[in-house]
Amino acid sequence: MAYNYFKIVVNQDKLDKLFSKYGEELTEKAIRVVNKYTNKISNEAKKIIDESGYRDTGRLINSIKHSIYAYIDRIIGEVNGGTKYAQYIHEGVKHPTKSSERTVPFFVPFKVAPTLFKWAVRNKVIESIDGVYRLASTGQIVEPDRGGLQVHIAPAKYFEKPFNQYKDQFVEEVSNIINKN
């Protein structure tokens, strides 16, 4: 499965049926509104990720795409984050701390995420002391070929925040199209 691949499909036959049922003008207006707001949510999501401090390579930002699907009875707009870890950045993950018993462990092995080790060394989470890699916070030995890191990520809610910000405006614009016709 390709996690960084996103395909936009608008089936012309379905659009023709939609046009015949609702009229071309109304359908085109609805498609424009859906496209407008999926584009806004996509752009805002990228901005939130960029400002969150979790950006390392820009892979998640570059994977966020919006698309529109038109069917006989509906038009669907979609914004998608196409990386394996997109959900973890959106929802957040925590490791146990003294102040919180209700946490979810999230251990990332280096063999699953090989660049995590490089990131941890570059950002001084792991340091090389006398040729031995150790966690900077505890001094615990870290083995690059067998180890990993407990990860804590505060939820960025990069899709939820812009959706909530724009949903009333979206509903109002769609209602205006329907009520005017």
Number of C-alpha atoms within 10 A of each C-alpha: 4 8 12 14 12 15 8 11 10 13 11 11 12 16 21 16 16 21 16 12 12 14 12 15 12 16 21 15 15 20 19 13 18 22 20 14 21 25 18 16 27 23 18 18 26 21 13 18 20 15 11 14 9 15 12 9 8 12 14 21 21 13 18 21 22 22 19 17 18 22 16 15 11 13 16 13 17 17 19 15 26 20 17 11 11 19 16 17 19 19 15 17 19 19 17 15 9 5 7 9 9 10 13 12 13 17 15 15 17 18 14 9 11 14 11 17 22 15 13 15 17 11 10 14 15 24 20 14 12 7 7 12 17 20 18 16 10 8 12 12 16 18 13 15 11 9 14 19 18 13 14 18 15 14 15 21 18 24 20 13 14 19 19 11 12 14 13 10 12 17 11 11 16 15 12 11 15 12 8 7 8
